[in-house]
């Protein structure tokens, strides 16, 4: 595991002008912050489950209009991108095309800006550092559901779906063969070939590949009992999962949906439910109660 905190990791990529106040305020910021957002010309924003605050030289402010707020300049954006890419734009074309980088500790640095005609962001105007967080034991209460078949974890943005999925992988991977398809690198936090988070001793991690490709690769070569993947979203995922189910693989996955009606309105999800891939759906409470389970539906 990386001994630096996630905030310290993020600070290491920032320009000195942004880094210094962030490091001064580490104790004030605390461990509940979920995102640090840089917008060109705007104050540096820190996002919590229940509030948004803004960085000043010596404190955090509830107001974006605070005259002391540290505002992000074009030079700050450029220096941060230089650090994230190790000064090599051309070595990271795929990241500029997909719109995010994984920078360590499972932190995803999402970028916004101007795309060129090849679908590559060439002018970055915003960077969002999203912090990955392990909560060991948070899935113990629903672990028995896994024994009865596939499990679908449902919730909105920042409701804790990935955190719950990570702990399920840890629990399940202690005793069963698991393939973890970690497309965005947030679950296992693979860096330099090393898995940064405990996702189970019997878990094979496929990091950085599209879900459907990872699923098919795992089926062909890893003989998993379970395949775990985050944020299924389209027909390519559906077809790969149906192929895996036909080979006897059990799936545990997450999806954006805050209730059963919303889940069934998504055609790819309805197809998977109709095919019987999942025996239970877990619905999370939402961003104001991260990781808390609101209800469990038997399917």
Protein Blocks (a to p, Z undefined) as FASTA:
>chain_A
ZZbdfklmmmmmpcfklmmmmmmmmmmnommbfbdcddehiacddddfkbccdddfkbcc
fbfklmkbccddfklmmmmmmmmnnopaklmmmmmmnopaceejhiacddeddddfkopa
fbdfbdcdddddddehjlmmmmmmmmnoccdddddehilmmmmmmmmmmmmmmmpccddd
dfkopmnopgehiafbdebjkbccdehiafklmmmmmmmmnopabdcdehiabfklmmmm
mmmmmnopacddddddfbfklmmmpmklmmmmmnopafbdcddfbjklghiafbdcdZZ
